Amino acid sequence: MTGTVVIIILLTILVPVSIIMTGLLFSGILGNILQKDVDTENEGTELLELSKKDFLS
């Protein structure tokens, strides 16, 4: 009986939280990689200056 309760708790609390945290981690890594790629493509143009202006003000 206690094994069943433990499995139910794991399936309802631990698994969804771990899936959400994994997605959060991967989206953060992907965002950083894509941002660096876009910054290197637009280096020397006014687009890069405009995008950084939003974060600095």
N, CA, C, O and CB atoms as a CASP TS submission, in Angstrom:
PFRMAT TS
TARGET T0000
AUTHOR 0000-0000-0000
METHOD Language model
MODEL 1
PARENT N/A
ATOM      1  N   MET     1       0.815  -1.196   0.000  1.00  0.00           N
ATOM      2  CA  MET     1       0.000   0.000   0.000  1.00  0.00           C
ATOM      3  C   MET     1       0.862   1.264   0.000  1.00  0.00           C
ATOM      4  O   MET     1       0.558   2.222  -0.711  1.00  0.00           O
ATOM      5  CB  MET     1      -0.929  -0.004   1.202  1.00  0.00           C
ATOM      6  N   THR     2       1.927   1.269   0.789  1.00  0.00           N
ATOM      7  CA  THR     2       2.767   2.459   0.829  1.00  0.00           C
ATOM      8  C   THR     2       3.518   2.657  -0.492  1.00  0.00           C
ATOM      9  O   THR     2       3.785   3.790  -0.892  1.00  0.00           O
ATOM     10  CB  THR     2       3.759   2.362   1.989  1.00  0.00           C
ATOM     11  N   GLY     3       3.853   1.559  -1.161  1.00  0.00           N
ATOM     12  CA  GLY     3       4.520   1.661  -2.459  1.00  0.00           C
ATOM     13  C   GLY     3       3.626   2.341  -3.488  1.00  0.00           C
ATOM     14  O   GLY     3       4.096   3.118  -4.318  1.00  0.00           O
ATOM     15  N   THR     4       2.343   2.043  -3.423  1.00  0.00           N
ATOM     16  CA  THR     4       1.384   2.662  -4.340  1.00  0.00           C
ATOM     17  C   THR     4       1.286   4.157  -4.091  1.00  0.00           C
ATOM     18  O   THR     4       1.241   4.941  -5.040  1.00  0.00           O
ATOM     19  CB  THR     4       0.003   2.014  -4.194  1.00  0.00           C
ATOM     20  N   VAL     5       1.254   4.558  -2.840  1.00  0.00           N
ATOM     21  CA  VAL     5       1.176   5.972  -2.495  1.00  0.00           C
ATOM     22  C   VAL     5       2.429   6.702  -2.958  1.00  0.00           C
ATOM     23  O   VAL     5       2.343   7.818  -3.470  1.00  0.00           O
ATOM     24  CB  VAL     5       0.983   6.149  -0.982  1.00  0.00           C
ATOM     25  N   VAL     6       3.590   6.082  -2.784  1.00  0.00           N
ATOM     26  CA  VAL     6       4.845   6.693  -3.212  1.00  0.00           C
ATOM     27  C   VAL     6       4.859   6.874  -4.727  1.00  0.00           C
ATOM     28  O   VAL     6       5.266   7.929  -5.214  1.00  0.00           O
ATOM     29  CB  VAL     6       6.045   5.838  -2.764  1.00  0.00           C
ATOM     30  N   ILE     7       4.426   5.876  -5.471  1.00  0.00           N
ATOM     31  CA  ILE     7       4.386   5.967  -6.932  1.00  0.00           C
ATOM     32  C   ILE     7       3.418   7.053  -7.379  1.00  0.00           C
ATOM     33  O   ILE     7       3.722   7.796  -8.313  1.00  0.00           O
ATOM     34  CB  ILE     7       3.986   4.619  -7.546  1.00  0.00           C
ATOM     35  N   ILE     8       2.271   7.162  -6.742  1.00  0.00           N
ATOM     36  CA  ILE     8       1.292   8.201  -7.099  1.00  0.00           C
ATOM     37  C   ILE     8       1.870   9.589  -6.832  1.00  0.00           C
ATOM     38  O   ILE     8       1.698  10.499  -7.643  1.00  0.00           O
ATOM     39  CB  ILE     8      -0.028   8.009  -6.304  1.00  0.00           C
ATOM     40  N   ILE     9       2.543   9.752  -5.718  1.00  0.00           N
ATOM     41  CA  ILE     9       3.156  11.043  -5.401  1.00  0.00           C
ATOM     42  C   ILE     9       4.242  11.380  -6.424  1.00  0.00           C
ATOM     43  O   ILE     9       4.330  12.523  -6.873  1.00  0.00           O
ATOM     44  CB  ILE     9       3.749  11.028  -3.972  1.00  0.00           C
ATOM     45  N   LEU    10       5.058  10.414  -6.791  1.00  0.00           N
ATOM     46  CA  LEU    10       6.102  10.653  -7.782  1.00  0.00           C
ATOM     47  C   LEU    10       5.516  11.045  -9.133  1.00  0.00           C
ATOM     48  O   LEU    10       6.019  11.954  -9.794  1.00  0.00           O
ATOM     49  CB  LEU    10       6.972   9.417  -7.935  1.00  0.00           C
ATOM     50  N   LEU    11       4.458  10.360  -9.540  1.00  0.00           N
ATOM     51  CA  LEU    11       3.869  10.635 -10.847  1.00  0.00           C
ATOM     52  C   LEU    11       3.117  11.962 -10.890  1.00  0.00           C
ATOM     53  O   LEU    11       3.020  12.574 -11.953  1.00  0.00           O
ATOM     54  CB  LEU    11       2.939   9.516 -11.232  1.00  0.00           C
ATOM     55  N   THR    12       2.592  12.409  -9.781  1.00  0.00           N
ATOM     56  CA  THR    12       1.804  13.646  -9.789  1.00  0.00           C
ATOM     57  C   THR    12       2.624  14.889  -9.453  1.00  0.00           C
ATOM     58  O   THR    12       2.244  15.992  -9.846  1.00  0.00           O
ATOM     59  CB  THR    12       0.664  13.527  -8.814  1.00  0.00           C
ATOM     60  N   ILE    13       3.726  14.741  -8.744  1.00  0.00           N
ATOM     61  CA  ILE    13       4.506  15.912  -8.316  1.00  0.00           C
ATOM     62  C   ILE    13       5.885  15.934  -8.970  1.00  0.00           C
ATOM     63  O   ILE    13       6.237  16.925  -9.610  1.00  0.00           O
ATOM     64  CB  ILE    13       4.654  15.923  -6.789  1.00  0.00           C
ATOM     65  N   LEU    14       6.652  14.898  -8.831  1.00  0.00           N
ATOM     66  CA  LEU    14       8.045  14.915  -9.244  1.00  0.00           C
ATOM     67  C   LEU    14       8.215  14.916 -10.758  1.00  0.00           C
ATOM     68  O   LEU    14       9.035  15.675 -11.276  1.00  0.00           O
ATOM     69  CB  LEU    14       8.760  13.737  -8.659  1.00  0.00           C
ATOM     70  N   VAL    15       7.481  14.106 -11.468  1.00  0.00           N
ATOM     71  CA  VAL    15       7.650  13.998 -12.915  1.00  0.00           C
ATOM     72  C   VAL    15       7.257  15.284 -13.630  1.00  0.00           C
ATOM     73  O   VAL    15       8.041  15.760 -14.453  1.00  0.00           O
ATOM     74  CB  VAL    15       6.827  12.840 -13.453  1.00  0.00           C
ATOM     75  N   PRO    16       6.088  15.881 -13.369  1.00  0.00           N
ATOM     76  CA  PRO    16       5.772  17.138 -14.073  1.00  0.00           C
ATOM     77  C   PRO    16       6.741  18.277 -13.761  1.00  0.00           C
ATOM     78  O   PRO    16       7.078  19.057 -14.652  1.00  0.00           O
ATOM     79  CB  PRO    16       4.373  17.575 -13.722  1.00  0.00           C
ATOM     80  N   VAL    17       7.183  18.382 -12.539  1.00  0.00           N
ATOM     81  CA  VAL    17       8.130  19.435 -12.165  1.00  0.00           C
ATOM     82  C   VAL    17       9.458  19.226 -12.878  1.00  0.00           C
ATOM     83  O   VAL    17      10.056  20.189 -13.358  1.00  0.00           O
ATOM     84  CB  VAL    17       8.342  19.463 -10.639  1.00  0.00           C
ATOM     85  N   SER    18       9.923  18.001 -12.955  1.00  0.00           N
ATOM     86  CA  SER    18      11.197  17.740 -13.634  1.00  0.00           C
ATOM     87  C   SER    18      11.087  17.995 -15.137  1.00  0.00           C
ATOM     88  O   SER    18      12.049  18.460 -15.749  1.00  0.00           O
ATOM     89  CB  SER    18      11.651  16.294 -13.380  1.00  0.00           C
ATOM     90  N   ILE    19       9.946  17.703 -15.737  1.00  0.00           N
ATOM     91  CA  ILE    19       9.755  17.990 -17.162  1.00  0.00           C
ATOM     92  C   ILE    19       9.754  19.498 -17.401  1.00  0.00           C
ATOM     93  O   ILE    19      10.361  19.968 -18.364  1.00  0.00           O
ATOM     94  CB  ILE    19       8.434  17.363 -17.675  1.00  0.00           C
ATOM     95  N   ILE    20       9.091  20.251 -16.552  1.00  0.00           N
ATOM     96  CA  ILE    20       9.057  21.708 -16.696  1.00  0.00           C
ATOM     97  C   ILE    20      10.449  22.301 -16.513  1.00  0.00           C
ATOM     98  O   ILE    20      10.844  23.182 -17.277  1.00  0.00           O
ATOM     99  CB  ILE    20       8.081  22.327 -15.682  1.00  0.00           C
ATOM    100  N   MET    21      11.190  21.841 -15.529  1.00  0.00           N
ATOM    101  CA  MET    21      12.528  22.374 -15.295  1.00  0.00           C
ATOM    102  C   MET    21      13.482  22.021 -16.434  1.00  0.00           C
ATOM    103  O   MET    21      14.338  22.832 -16.790  1.00  0.00           O
ATOM    104  CB  MET    21      13.077  21.849 -13.973  1.00  0.00           C
ATOM    105  N   THR    22      13.352  20.831 -17.010  1.00  0.00           N
ATOM    106  CA  THR    22      14.185  20.459 -18.143  1.00  0.00           C
ATOM    107  C   THR    22      13.880  21.343 -19.345  1.00  0.00           C
ATOM    108  O   THR    22      14.796  21.787 -20.037  1.00  0.00           O
ATOM    109  CB  THR    22      13.980  18.985 -18.500  1.00  0.00           C
ATOM    110  N   GLY    23      12.609  21.601 -19.597  1.00  0.00           N
ATOM    111  CA  GLY    23      12.230  22.492 -20.688  1.00  0.00           C
ATOM    112  C   GLY    23      12.743  23.898 -20.471  1.00  0.00           C
ATOM    113  O   GLY    23      13.166  24.558 -21.420  1.00  0.00           O
ATOM    114  N   LEU    24      12.711  24.360 -19.247  1.00  0.00           N
ATOM    115  CA  LEU    24      13.227  25.685 -18.905  1.00  0.00           C
ATOM    116  C   LEU    24      14.727  25.769 -19.177  1.00  0.00           C
ATOM    117  O   LEU    24      15.210  26.763 -19.719  1.00  0.00           O
ATOM    118  CB  LEU    24      12.935  26.011 -17.431  1.00  0.00           C
ATOM    119  N   LEU    25      15.445  24.744 -18.807  1.00  0.00           N
ATOM    120  CA  LEU    25      16.887  24.713 -19.017  1.00  0.00           C
ATOM    121  C   LEU    25      17.222  24.735 -20.508  1.00  0.00           C
ATOM    122  O   LEU    25      18.060  25.521 -20.949  1.00  0.00           O
ATOM    123  CB  LEU    25      17.495  23.472 -18.355  1.00  0.00           C
ATOM    124  N   PHE    26      16.561  23.867 -21.283  1.00  0.00           N
ATOM    125  CA  PHE    26      16.841  23.803 -22.714  1.00  0.00           C
ATOM    126  C   PHE    26      16.434  25.082 -23.434  1.00  0.00           C
ATOM    127  O   PHE    26      17.127  25.502 -24.362  1.00  0.00           O
ATOM    128  CB  PHE    26      16.127  22.620 -23.330  1.00  0.00           C
ATOM    129  N   SER    27      15.346  25.705 -23.041  1.00  0.00           N
ATOM    130  CA  SER    27      14.939  26.944 -23.704  1.00  0.00           C
ATOM    131  C   SER    27      15.903  28.077 -23.380  1.00  0.00           C
ATOM    132  O   SER    27      16.154  28.929 -24.232  1.00  0.00           O
ATOM    133  CB  SER    27      13.516  27.332 -23.291  1.00  0.00           C
ATOM    134  N   GLY    28      16.442  28.104 -22.181  1.00  0.00           N
ATOM    135  CA  GLY    28      17.442  29.112 -21.833  1.00  0.00           C
ATOM    136  C   GLY    28      18.728  28.935 -22.613  1.00  0.00           C
ATOM    137  O   GLY    28      19.305  29.909 -23.094  1.00  0.00           O
ATOM    138  N   ILE    29      19.178  27.700 -22.741  1.00  0.00           N
ATOM    139  CA  ILE    29      20.398  27.421 -23.507  1.00  0.00           C
ATOM    140  C   ILE    29      20.186  27.761 -24.975  1.00  0.00           C
ATOM    141  O   ILE    29      21.044  28.392 -25.593  1.00  0.00           O
ATOM    142  CB  ILE    29      20.815  25.941 -23.355  1.00  0.00           C
ATOM    143  N   LEU    30      19.059  27.352 -25.538  1.00  0.00           N
ATOM    144  CA  LEU    30      18.764  27.632 -26.941  1.00  0.00           C
ATOM    145  C   LEU    30      18.646  29.136 -27.190  1.00  0.00           C
ATOM    146  O   LEU    30      19.110  29.627 -28.220  1.00  0.00           O
ATOM    147  CB  LEU    30      17.472  26.924 -27.364  1.00  0.00           C
ATOM    148  N   GLY    31      18.041  29.863 -26.275  1.00  0.00           N
ATOM    149  CA  GLY    31      17.928  31.308 -26.411  1.00  0.00           C
ATOM    150  C   GLY    31      19.276  31.989 -26.425  1.00  0.00           C
ATOM    151  O   GLY    31      19.504  32.898 -27.224  1.00  0.00           O
ATOM    152  N   ASN    32      20.175  31.565 -25.552  1.00  0.00           N
ATOM    153  CA  ASN    32      21.519  32.155 -25.523  1.00  0.00           C
ATOM    154  C   ASN    32      22.293  31.857 -26.804  1.00  0.00           C
ATOM    155  O   ASN    32      22.970  32.736 -27.336  1.00  0.00           O
ATOM    156  CB  ASN    32      22.298  31.635 -24.315  1.00  0.00           C
ATOM    157  N   ILE    33      22.198  30.630 -27.299  1.00  0.00           N
ATOM    158  CA  ILE    33      22.901  30.258 -28.528  1.00  0.00           C
ATOM    159  C   ILE    33      22.375  31.065 -29.705  1.00  0.00           C
ATOM    160  O   ILE    33      23.159  31.589 -30.496  1.00  0.00           O
ATOM    161  CB  ILE    33      22.751  28.751 -28.805  1.00  0.00           C
ATOM    162  N   LEU    34      21.061  31.170 -29.830  1.00  0.00           N
ATOM    163  CA  LEU    34      20.483  31.913 -30.946  1.00  0.00           C
ATOM    164  C   LEU    34      20.779  33.407 -30.840  1.00  0.00           C
ATOM    165  O   LEU    34      21.003  34.061 -31.858  1.00  0.00           O
ATOM    166  CB  LEU    34      18.978  31.683 -31.006  1.00  0.00           C
ATOM    167  N   GLN    35      20.784  33.950 -29.637  1.00  0.00           N
ATOM    168  CA  GLN    35      21.081  35.376 -29.465  1.00  0.00           C
ATOM    169  C   GLN    35      22.513  35.690 -29.879  1.00  0.00           C
ATOM    170  O   GLN    35      22.763  36.707 -30.525  1.00  0.00           O
ATOM    171  CB  GLN    35      20.850  35.802 -28.008  1.00  0.00           C
ATOM    172  N   LYS    36      23.456  34.823 -29.512  1.00  0.00           N
ATOM    173  CA  LYS    36      24.851  35.042 -29.910  1.00  0.00           C
ATOM    174  C   LYS    36      25.000  34.950 -31.423  1.00  0.00           C
ATOM    175  O   LYS    36      25.764  35.714 -32.013  1.00  0.00           O
ATOM    176  CB  LYS    36      25.778  34.019 -29.224  1.00  0.00           C
ATOM    177  N   ASP    37      24.280  34.027 -32.061  1.00  0.00           N
ATOM    178  CA  ASP    37      24.340  33.873 -33.502  1.00  0.00           C
ATOM    179  C   ASP    37      23.801  35.115 -34.209  1.00  0.00           C
ATOM    180  O   ASP    37      24.397  35.591 -35.175  1.00  0.00           O
ATOM    181  CB  ASP    37      23.560  32.637 -33.934  1.00  0.00           C
ATOM    182  N   VAL    38      22.693  35.626 -33.736  1.00  0.00           N
ATOM    183  CA  VAL    38      22.100  36.825 -34.336  1.00  0.00           C
ATOM    184  C   VAL    38      22.997  38.035 -34.105  1.00  0.00           C
ATOM    185  O   VAL    38      23.140  38.873 -34.994  1.00  0.00           O
ATOM    186  CB  VAL    38      20.693  37.086 -33.758  1.00  0.00           C
ATOM    187  N   ASP    39      23.596  38.137 -32.935  1.00  0.00           N
ATOM    188  CA  ASP    39      24.492  39.262 -32.660  1.00  0.00           C
ATOM    189  C   ASP    39      25.710  39.244 -33.582  1.00  0.00           C
ATOM    190  O   ASP    39      26.145  40.294 -34.055  1.00  0.00           O
ATOM    191  CB  ASP    39      24.943  39.233 -31.197  1.00  0.00           C
ATOM    192  N   THR    40      26.262  38.060 -33.839  1.00  0.00           N
ATOM    193  CA  THR    40      27.423  38.001 -34.736  1.00  0.00           C
ATOM    194  C   THR    40      27.022  38.289 -36.174  1.00  0.00           C
ATOM    195  O   THR    40      27.811  38.867 -36.922  1.00  0.00           O
ATOM    196  CB  THR    40      28.101  36.629 -34.648  1.00  0.00           C
ATOM    197  N   GLU    41      25.817  37.903 -36.585  1.00  0.00           N
ATOM    198  CA  GLU    41      25.367  38.208 -37.949  1.00  0.00           C
ATOM    199  C   GLU    41      25.140  39.699 -38.146  1.00  0.00           C
ATOM    200  O   GLU    41      25.427  40.233 -39.218  1.00  0.00           O
ATOM    201  CB  GLU    41      24.082  37.446 -38.266  1.00  0.00           C
ATOM    202  N   ASN    42      24.635  40.370 -37.136  1.00  0.00           N
ATOM    203  CA  ASN    42      24.282  41.784 -37.267  1.00  0.00           C
ATOM    204  C   ASN    42      25.349  42.724 -36.715  1.00  0.00           C
ATOM    205  O   ASN    42      25.088  43.914 -36.542  1.00  0.00           O
ATOM    206  CB  ASN    42      22.979  42.048 -36.567  1.00  0.00           C
ATOM    207  N   GLU    43      26.526  42.218 -36.441  1.00  0.00           N
ATOM    208  CA  GLU    43      27.584  43.071 -35.906  1.00  0.00           C
ATOM    209  C   GLU    43      28.003  44.095 -36.953  1.00  0.00           C
ATOM    210  O   GLU    43      28.228  43.756 -38.114  1.00  0.00           O
ATOM    211  CB  GLU    43      28.798  42.225 -35.458  1.00  0.00           C
ATOM    212  N   GLY    44      28.104  45.337 -36.532  1.00  0.00           N
ATOM    213  CA  GLY    44      28.473  46.410 -37.421  1.00  0.00           C
ATOM    214  C   GLY    44      27.284  47.115 -38.052  1.00  0.00           C
ATOM    215  O   GLY    44      27.464  48.078 -38.797  1.00  0.00           O
ATOM    216  N   THR    45      26.080  46.655 -37.769  1.00  0.00           N
ATOM    217  CA  THR    45      24.886  47.306 -38.315  1.00  0.00           C
ATOM    218  C   THR    45      24.168  48.043 -37.194  1.00  0.00           C
ATOM    219  O   THR    45      24.489  47.890 -36.015  1.00  0.00           O
ATOM    220  CB  THR    45      23.937  46.268 -38.991  1.00  0.00           C
ATOM    221  N   GLU    46      23.202  48.835 -37.589  1.00  0.00           N
ATOM    222  CA  GLU    46      22.448  49.571 -36.566  1.00  0.00           C
ATOM    223  C   GLU    46      21.465  48.672 -35.822  1.00  0.00           C
ATOM    224  O   GLU    46      20.981  49.044 -34.753  1.00  0.00           O
ATOM    225  CB  GLU    46      21.696  50.733 -37.204  1.00  0.00           C
ATOM    226  N   LEU    47      21.166  47.499 -36.369  1.00  0.00           N
ATOM    227  CA  LEU    47      20.234  46.589 -35.696  1.00  0.00           C
ATOM    228  C   LEU    47      20.782  46.117 -34.355  1.00  0.00           C
ATOM    229  O   LEU    47      20.046  46.018 -33.373  1.00  0.00           O
ATOM    230  CB  LEU    47      19.934  45.385 -36.585  1.00  0.00           C
ATOM    231  N   LEU    48      22.076  45.827 -34.322  1.00  0.00           N
ATOM    232  CA  LEU    48      22.701  45.382 -33.077  1.00  0.00           C
ATOM    233  C   LEU    48      22.665  46.486 -32.033  1.00  0.00           C
ATOM    234  O   LEU    48      22.386  46.231 -30.861  1.00  0.00           O
ATOM    235  CB  LEU    48      24.146  44.940 -33.327  1.00  0.00           C
ATOM    236  N   GLU    49      22.945  47.702 -32.455  1.00  0.00           N
ATOM    237  CA  GLU    49      22.910  48.839 -31.513  1.00  0.00           C
ATOM    238  C   GLU    49      21.502  49.066 -30.981  1.00  0.00           C
ATOM    239  O   GLU    49      21.325  49.359 -29.798  1.00  0.00           O
ATOM    240  CB  GLU    49      23.422  50.123 -32.194  1.00  0.00           C
ATOM    241  N   LEU    50      20.507  48.933 -31.843  1.00  0.00           N
ATOM    242  CA  LEU    50      19.129  49.117 -31.398  1.00  0.00           C
ATOM    243  C   LEU    50      18.688  48.036 -30.427  1.00  0.00           C
ATOM    244  O   LEU    50      17.973  48.315 -29.465  1.00  0.00           O
ATOM    245  CB  LEU    50      18.200  49.140 -32.585  1.00  0.00           C
ATOM    246  N   SER    51      19.112  46.806 -30.675  1.00  0.00           N
ATOM    247  CA  SER    51      18.692  45.724 -29.776  1.00  0.00           C
ATOM    248  C   SER    51      19.351  45.853 -28.406  1.00  0.00           C
ATOM    249  O   SER    51      18.732  45.530 -27.391  1.00  0.00           O
ATOM    250  CB  SER    51      19.029  44.360 -30.389  1.00  0.00           C
ATOM    251  N   LYS    52      20.582  46.313 -28.366  1.00  0.00           N
ATOM    252  CA  LYS    52      21.258  46.485 -27.080  1.00  0.00           C
ATOM    253  C   LYS    52      20.749  47.714 -26.345  1.00  0.00           C
ATOM    254  O   LYS    52      20.809  47.758 -25.116  1.00  0.00           O
ATOM    255  CB  LYS    52      22.764  46.589 -27.282  1.00  0.00           C
ATOM    256  N   LYS    53      20.251  48.711 -27.064  1.00  0.00           N
ATOM    257  CA  LYS    53      19.724  49.923 -26.437  1.00  0.00           C
ATOM    258  C   LYS    53      18.514  49.589 -25.555  1.00  0.00           C
ATOM    259  O   LYS    53      18.324  50.202 -24.504  1.00  0.00           O
ATOM    260  CB  LYS    53      19.334  50.963 -27.516  1.00  0.00           C
ATOM    261  N   ASP    54      17.703  48.625 -25.980  1.00  0.00           N
ATOM    262  CA  ASP    54      16.525  48.237 -25.199  1.00  0.00           C
ATOM    263  C   ASP    54      16.923  47.679 -23.832  1.00  0.00           C
ATOM    264  O   ASP    54      16.212  47.894 -22.851  1.00  0.00           O
ATOM    265  CB  ASP    54      15.694  47.200 -25.969  1.00  0.00           C
ATOM    266  N   PHE    55      18.040  46.971 -23.755  1.00  0.00           N
ATOM    267  CA  PHE    55      18.451  46.344 -22.507  1.00  0.00           C
ATOM    268  C   PHE    55      19.203  47.318 -21.588  1.00  0.00           C
ATOM    269  O   PHE    55      19.212  47.142 -20.370  1.00  0.00           O
ATOM    270  CB  PHE    55      19.322  45.136 -22.803  1.00  0.00           C
ATOM    271  N   LEU    56      19.819  48.322 -22.164  1.00  0.00           N
ATOM    272  CA  LEU    56      20.641  49.226 -21.354  1.00  0.00           C
ATOM    273  C   LEU    56      19.852  50.382 -20.744  1.00  0.00           C
ATOM    274  O   LEU    56      20.299  50.975 -19.762  1.00  0.00           O
ATOM    275  CB  LEU    56      21.760  49.780 -22.193  1.00  0.00           C
ATOM    276  N   SER    57      18.691  50.714 -21.301  1.00  0.00           N
ATOM    277  CA  SER    57      17.967  51.878 -20.779  1.00  0.00           C
ATOM    278  C   SER    57      17.030  51.535 -19.665  1.00  0.00           C
ATOM    279  O   SER    57      16.356  52.416 -19.131  1.00  0.00           O
ATOM    280  CB  SER    57      17.203  52.540 -21.865  1.00  0.00           C
TER
END
